[in-house]
Every structure is written in C-alpha cells, then in structure tokens.
Amino acid sequence: MLLTISTTVRPATDLGFLLHKHPDRVREFGQSFGTATVFYPEAGEDRCTAALLLEVDPVRLVRSRGKSSPDFSLGQYVNDRPYAASSLLAVTLADVFRTARAGRCVSRQELADRPIPLELCLPALPCRGGADLAHRLFEPLGWQVEASAVPLDEAFPEWGDSRYVRLTLRGEVRLADALNHLYVLLPVLDDAKHYWVADDEVDKLIRAGEGWLAAHPEKPLIARRYLGRRWALARTAFARLAEVGDDVEEALEPPVEEEPLEPPAGEKPVDPPADADADVAAEPIGGDAADHQSMGDDAAAAEDERRVPLNVLRREAVVSILEEIGARTVIDLGCGSGQLVSALLNGPALAKVTGVDVSAHALALAARRLKLDRMPEAKRARLELFQGSLTYTDARFAGYDAAVLMEVIEHVDAPRLPALERVVFGVARPAHVIVTTPNVEHNVRYEFLAPEEGGPAGRRHPDHRFEWTRAEFAEWAAGVGETYGYEVGFRPVGENDPEVGPPTQMAVFTLHGARSA
C-alpha cells in the first residue's frame, strides 16, 4: 500500500526536515506485519514528494495474532491488506512519522507551525460509504477532495464499482494535522482495525483529533468506527469530546434501543487475543533519533494527556460547592444523560437526588447510565427522575436544599429566560442555586472556535442560544438575585486565564437568611 505526500512550499525539500527523513536517503522500518519504506520520487526546490510504501506479509500478520485468532480460513492469507490503505498503514504512519505528527521540528519549527500547500495521494483506499463518505470526512477539515471509485474490473465495466476509491487531498494544512487526519480517518473509512481495540484507543483518538475532531460534523460516526463500534468506549469518547462545552452525549448517542449494553443472550463477550501483537495494539514508538531529541517536549505532551477534561472539572466544582453548603437534597435541573446525578448518588451525604429534563430520550440515557434496573434498593430510594420544563411552574421542583443549572441557561431562548428565573428562583426557591455557563471570552483559546478576521469566536455548541462574557453573566446574576432575594458569589471553573478568564463561569446563589456558601 502506498501514500505520497507532496508540497510546493519553497524550498520544497524542507519537507524532509518536517518529516525527519532526508530526501537523499531510502529508509526502511520493520513492522510486525511487514516492512515500511520511505523514499522521495522527486525532490526539487519547487516540488517535493515523500512516499511511504508498506509491504505487508500476510503470513507474518496471521502468525503475530497467535492461536487465539478467531479466523483460520484462507481469508487470513488471501485478502486486500497487501495493497489497500487501512489501519495497517495508519499504524505505520504513526510509527514512521511520529515526531512529525507531534508537530515538532527543531530545524524548521516555524514551518511546522503553519499551514503549507500539501497534496496527499492514496491509490487504493477501502471506503465503506463510497466516495461521498470521503468527501464528508475530509472536506470539513479544509481539504479539496478528489475521490473516484475503483471498478471491480476495467475489462468488465458492467460489473460495477468496488468498495475502493482513489483518493487525492489538496489544501493548505499544517503537516502534523494532515498526518493526524489520516491516522484517524483511514480506519474509519475502512470501518475495520487489524488489532484488538483496547481502552487506550480513546486516548489515541482524543490526542490525534485535538483541534479538529470536537467540531467535526461527522464526529459520532468517526468515534464509533475508530473505536470498532465498542459502544462503551464510544460513550467515553463522546464525553471527552464534550469537554469544552456541554454534555453532548444525548445528541451523539444512537437511539437507546439500538445500542446493546450487554452481549446478546447466549453470546460470550469477545476478549482480546491472549498473545495479540503488543507492538500493533499499543501506541507505536520508534522512528528516527530525532523523535527523542527533546525529553522536555515529551514531558509536556505527557502532562497535556493527563489534563482533566473541563466537563469533569465542572462536575467536581458543583459537587464541591454542594459539600460546602451541606446540602442534603439536590435537584439537577436539565440533567441530560445523568453525569452529575451519577456523581451525586455515589456520595453518601445526600438523602435525595433528583434529575429533571425536558427530553425523554435524555432521561432514558440517564436511566441507562445509572443502571436503574439493577440499582440497589437503598440507593434507588434516594433517586428520582422525571420529565419537566424549566419555564413552566412545577410543584415537584420545590422543597430542595439546592438546585443545579449546569450548562443549561445558554440553551434557553433569551425571551424565555425570565420564565425560567421565575420558576426556579421565584416559585421553587431552594436555599441555594448553582449555575454554570460558558465564558465566551475564553473561546479564543480553542483553536477550532477561534474568530476569523475581525469576527466573533464561534459558539461551543450549535444549540447555544447565547454565550455570555463575564460582565454579562455577572449583570444577569445580580439582577436575578436582587429580584428574588438571593445573594450571589462567583467561582471560576478550569484554568483562570489572566486575559480571558476561566473557560466556565459559575454563580452560587444563596437565599437571604440561608447559610452562605
């Protein structure tokens, strides 16, 4: 299988610096399933092309899987792997161009940091979804896409097209991003992986998709296919992808009835092969010595990988406030798929936890997350879930020590906000109300939300009716407090940037006469 990478940036031979592979040398890299070769068919000042050729040994690939491989048919040896781009090529690309994928180039860092004209060519690519899917996946990333179906047999056109396409991508893209696009999307297009999909695949997906996957219109399909349709892993990925905004799991999940939580009756769960090839299943390491030239960079990257997602920090901040005020009964207004409700139930301090949402589907997801049908009776007695609208008076909202509106108000049309305020602060009147909402000033720190020339930064979620600055949020909160008799204090959630503030802003309302937070 073959991948070519071309550029016309002058001098074009700087591509060798970016890839950490010299244009005058032919390099070979041993893989557990074959041999990868990097060479340059052309290397001039005006145009330079690097080629990655992977020669797959089907016998070595089968033997590396061990005796536990589930398929002993001839299909293990006679298949499309020797020539069709797939997860084999993605793993090889990650190994051979590891430093380039990280965007590091000591000699030409300024070039590595900016978009350059690129052309990527894959002569044979399995594409379950046809050429249209290739367009849907790559065009939102800024590529001009040429995808033409490969006929089953050119001598017999009446047989129609195969499931393979010839793919050419052209665009002004940072090289590291281009390589990460391929690393993620090659197995997505093929809809298969040659190795066991383990839990660490979520981390690989989030790292490789940083800066582009969260905003991609096809992110549900990408996550599910990349993770081998393992729904538990896909749910984890959806939550991680939501870290800059809401818990968008409700929107990304398929309908409840389509997603089995357990294997069908009589079917055993599939376990990874006992001696599956560790080199293939793990994040590849190796490549040039240049890959290891900066331990400082590696330490920083490791620190980034350990960074706690914002949606987790939000939940932790809300739980911390509830502990501070000593709340015993809490209602989560707009509970979505139940992440906060689940966290609150896991603590023994709360005598009652209630989740409310206008969406029946969201409540079904919450019930599934909480394993409501298998929940112990003592825990179940502390929980209530029901459907309700926050803009209509509902007697069931009253009688709680604290109410939480976590990433909710920005989904309400501005003319309807006074109705929500009256229902929550005027009628239900809990002793404490905790409200979180995005800080729109912080959006400039997110690459895929950065403003275009002179324009405003994009919103974090397509359903947001508005996103407020810190001053706008403070003005709204002060007005609500004055109208309904609450004192209000503010807390940052996430790193408090000295220029643009925290990513999430939180207001803690305390009813006059109640114990203050």
N, C-alpha and C positions, 0 to 999 in steps of 0.2 A: 504494500500500500504506500501511497506517495502523497506528500504535502509539499507544496512550494510556497515560499514567502518572498515577495518581490517588493522593492521600493525604488522610487525615483528621487528621493531626497538627496541633495548634493552635499558632500560626495557620497554616492550611494554605497560605497564599500564600508561606510560606517555601520552598515547592518551587521558586519562581523563583530564590531565592538558590542552592539546591543545584544547579540545572540551569544557572545563569548565563544565564538567559533571562527577561526581565521579563514578567510576566503581562499588562501593558497593551500590549505590542508584538507585532506579527506579523513574524517574521524569516524571510528566505529565504536558502538556502545552495545555491550552484551545485555540482552534481556532474558528473562526466564523463559520466554516463548519464542525467541528468535534473535535477530541482530538488526540494530538500527545503524544507519549510515547517514552522516551529514556531509554534504558537498555543495559546491557552488557551480551550477551550469553556466552562469555569467556573473562577472564581477567587474563592472566599469564605473567610471565617475558618474554617468548619467542613470544607470540602472544596474541593480544588483539583485540576484536571486539565490536564495538558500533553499536547498531541497533536503527533506527528511524522508528517507526511504526505509521502510520497515519490512524486512523479510521474515515472515512467520514460519516457524517449523511446527506444523500441526501435531506431529508425534511428541515433540518436547512439551507442547502445551497440554496435551492429554495426560502425559506421564506426570507433569508437575501437579496435577489435581489429585493424584493418588487414587487408591482403590475405592474411595467413597464417592467418586464421581457417579452421578445417577444415570449416566447415559453410556452404554457400552456398544452402541450401534456404530455402523460405518460412518454415520454423520459426524462423528467426532473427528474423523480424519479427512473426509471429503466435504468441504464447506467453503464459504466465501472469505474466510479470515485472511488468507494469503494476499488478497488484493483490495478488499473493501474496507474503507476507513471505519473504525469502530472504537470501542473502549480500549482496545489494544493500542491503537495509535494515540489516544488521549493519554494513557498512562506513560507511553514512551515519550510523548511531547513534554509531559510534566517532569520526567526524569532528565531528559537531554537538555531542555531549556529551562531548568529550574530557576536559575538566577534571573533570566530574562522575564519569567513570569512574575517574579517579585518586584520587577521594575528597578533593579539595581544595576548600575553601570558606572564604576568609578571614573573610567576614562571619558565617558560621554553622558554624564548624568542629566545634563540639560536636555539632551536629545531623547533620553529615556523618559523624561517627564512630560514631553509634549506630543501631541498627535503628529504623525507623519503619514505621507501617502503610502498606502500598502495595497498589495494585491495577493490574496490567498487563493490557491487552486487545489481542489481535491477532485481527481478524475473519476473516482468511483466511491459513492457515499450511500450506504443504506439509509433510506428515508421513509419511515412508516408514517405516511401522511402526504407523501409526494412533494413535488417542487413547491407547492403552496405553503407547506409547513416550513420549509427552509426560508421562504420569504417572511413568514410570520415571526420566526425566531430571530433572524439576523437584521432585518430592516429597522426595527425599533432601536437597534444598537448603533445606527449610523452607517450601515453598510449598504452599498449598491449591490444587489444580489442578481446573479445570473445562475439559474438552476434549470437544467434541461434533463428530461427523463432519458435513461439509457434503454434502448429497445432490447427485448429479450433476444432477438436475433435479427441483425440488419438484413440478412438474406430472406427473412420471412416477416415482413412488416405487419402482416395480418395477425401475428401472434400478440401484438401489442407491446406495451412497455413493461420493463421490470420494476422492481421496487428501488432501483438505484438511480441516483442523479449525478450529473457532472456539476460541480458547484464552484463558482468563482465569486469571490467577495472583493469589492474595491471600496476604499474610503480613506479618510484622514482619521486615523485611530492611533492611540498610544499602543506601542508594540505589546507591552505587558497585558493590556486589556484584550488585544486581539488573541493572544495565546490563551488567556483565561476563557474567552468566549468559546474557543474551540474545545478546550479541556472539558467544559461543562456540556456543551451542546452536541458534540459528536455522539456520546452515548444516548443523549436524549433523542436525536434523530433516528438512531438505530433502534431505540427502545429496548436495549439489552446491555448487560455487562457480562464480561467473561469471568468475573470473580464474585465471591460472596460479598454482598452489601452489608457491611457491619455498621455499628452505631457511629463510628468516626467519620462515615461518609457525610453526615450532616455538617460537621466542622469543615470538611473539604469544600462542600458546596457553598457554605457561607463565606469562606475565605476567598474562593475563586470568583464568587459573584459579588464581592464588595464593590459598591459604587454603581452597579447596574442592575442586579437581579431584583432588588426590592421594588424598583419602579417598572419592571418589565411587564407588559400586559399579559404575557403567557406564563407568568411565574408559577401558577398552580400546576400547569402541565409540565413545566421544566422540573419542578421539585419532585413530582410524583414519578416521572420517568427516570430521572437521575438516581433516585433512591429505590429503583427497582420495584415500584408500586408497593413498598412496605409502608402501610398507612401510618403506623405508629411513628416511624421516622419522618414521614411527610408532615405529620402534625407538629412535631418538634421543629422542623424547618420553618413551617408557616409562622410559628410563634416567634422564632428568632428573626425572620424577615420583617416582622411587625414592630421591631424594637424602636423605630423612630416615630411610630405613630400609635395606632390603636391595636387592640387585639382583633386582627382581621381574619382570624381563623374561620369565623362564620361564613365570610364571603369566599374563602378559598377552599373550604371543605366541599366534597361532593355531598349530595343528599344523604341523610342519615341512613336510609335503608340500603344504600348502595355500598356502604363501607363496613365489611365484617370486622369485628374486633377479634374474633377467635377463628381458628381453622374450622371448616365445615365438619359436621358430625362424622366421626369415624376416620378423619384425616389427621395425621400427626403433623405437628409443626416441623418445618424444614430447618435443620441445623446446618451450620457451615461444615464443609468437609474437614475431617479431623486433621488432615495434613495439607490443607489448601496452601497454595503458594503464598508465603508471607510477603515476599517482595512485591507481588502483584496487588495483594489486598491492602497493603499499607501505603501511606504517602511515600512516593519514591524519594530516595536520596541518592546523591552521587553527582556525576557530571564533571565539569572542569574544576580545577583547583580554585578558580575564581569564585565558585559557589561558596567557598568557605573563607573568603578573604576578610570578612568583617563579622567577628563574633558580636560586636555591638549591634549591628543590624539584626542579626538573628535573635538576640535577646529582646530587642524592641518588638520584633514580629511576634515572639512568643508572648510578650506582655499584652500585645493587641488581641491575641487569640484568647487570653484569659479575661478580657474585659467583659463585665457583666452587661447583658442587654438592657436597654432602657426600660422595656416593659417589665422586667424583673425588678429593677430599681424602683419603679413606680409602685408596684405591689408591696415591696418591702417598706417603702416610705409610708404608705397608708396603714399597713399593719403596725408599724412603729407608733404612729400617732394614736391609733386606737388603744394601744397598750398604755401610752402616756395618760390618756384621759380616763382610763379604767372602764371603758365601755363593756357592758355585759350583753347587750343586744344590738345588732347591727343589721341594717338593710342596705344592700348593694343595688342602687337604682340604675338600671341599664347594665345588667351583669354580663351580657354577651354569653360567651361559651363557658363562663363559670370559673375562670382562673383565680380571681380574687376570692370568690366563695370557697373554692377548694382550699386556698391558703388559710382562710379564717377558720374553717372547720378542723384543720389539722392542729390548731391550738386548743387547749382545754379551757382557756379562760372565758370563752364566750358561751353564754347559755342559749342564745338563739342567733342564727344566721339566716337571713332571707335574701333571695335573689329575685329581682324583677326585671323583665324585659318585654318590650312590645312585640318582639319576634318569637313566634312559636318554635321556629327552627333553631334559634339561638338557645332556647330553653331545652330543646331536645339534645343539642350538643352538650349543654351543661350537665344534663342528667347522665349522659353517657360518660363524660369526663369524671363525674363524681361516682360512677358505678352505683347509681341509685338503687338498682335492683339487687345489688349484693352488699349494700351498706349495712353495717351492724345496727341493731335497733336503737341502741343508746345514742349513736351518732345521728341516725336518721331522725330521732325525736328533736334534735336541735336545729334541723334544717327545714326550710320552706322555700319552694319555688313557685312563682305564679306569674301569669301574663298580665301586663298593665301598661297604660300610657302615662307618662310623667307630666303631661299637660292637662290631665283631667283629674279632678278630685277623686280620691280613692281612700276609703276609711282604713284599708289594710296597710297603708303607708305609715300610719300613726303608731305611737307607743314605743319607739325605739330610742335607745341612748344616742345612737349615731347613725347618720345616713352618709353614704358614699356616692359621689357622682364622678367616677374615674373615666376621663376621656369621653364624656357624654355631651356636655353642653354644646360643643362645636358641631354636633350632628343635628342640632335643633335650629330650624329657621329663625332668624333674628326676631321677626314679629311674634313668634311663639314663645320666646324666652320669658316674657312677663308671666305667661300662664304657668310655666314650669316653676318660676320663682314663687308664685302664689301657692301652688300645690305643695311644694317641698317646705319652704320657709314659713308660709302663712298658715297652712292647714295642718300638715303633718307635724311640724315644729319639733323635730328632735333636738336634744340638748346640744348636739354637735353635728355639723355638716362638713364633710371634706370634699373639696372639688379640685380636680386636676384637669389641665388643658395644655395643649402645645404652646410653646413660646415661639411665635412666628419669627422673631428676631434671630433665633438660633438656626433657622432653616438654611442660612447661607453657609453653615458649616457642613452641610450634607451635599456631597458632590452632585448627586442626581436631582437635587432641589435648588441648586444654585441659580440665581437670577440671570437671565440673558441681558444683554447690554441695556442698562438703564431700566430694566423691568423688575417687577417684584419677584421674590423667590416663590417657587411652587408650593402648593399645599401638600401636607404629608399623606393625605388620604382623599380619594376622589369624592367621598361622601361628606367631607367637611364643608359646612355652610360658611364658616369663617375661621380664621385663626388670629388670635389677639397678640399684640405686643404686651410687655409687662405693664406699661402705663394703662392700656385699655382694660386689661384684666383687673388691675387694682381699682380703677374707676368703677367698673361693674360691681365688683365685690363690695366696695364701700357703699355704693348705692343700695344694694340688697340688704346689707347689714343695717343701714340707717332706717330703711323702710320697715323691716321686720324685727328689729330689736336684737341684732346679733353683733358681737364684737368680731373682728376678723384679723387674723395674722397670716403671714405669707412664709412659705418654705420653698427653697429650690429643690428640684429633683434632678439628679445627674450632675455632671461637672458644671460648676458655675463659671462660665466663661467671663472674664473681666470685661470684654467688649460687648457681647451679645446676650449674656445671661445664661441660665440653665436651659436645657432642651425642653423640660417640662416645668410648668409653674403650678404651685399648689396653694390653695387658700383654705384655712381652717376657721370655720365659723363657730362661735360659742354663744349660746343664748344668754342674754343678760341674766345674771343670778346663778347660772350653772358654773360648775367647776371648770376653770380655764385650762386649755391645753398648754 
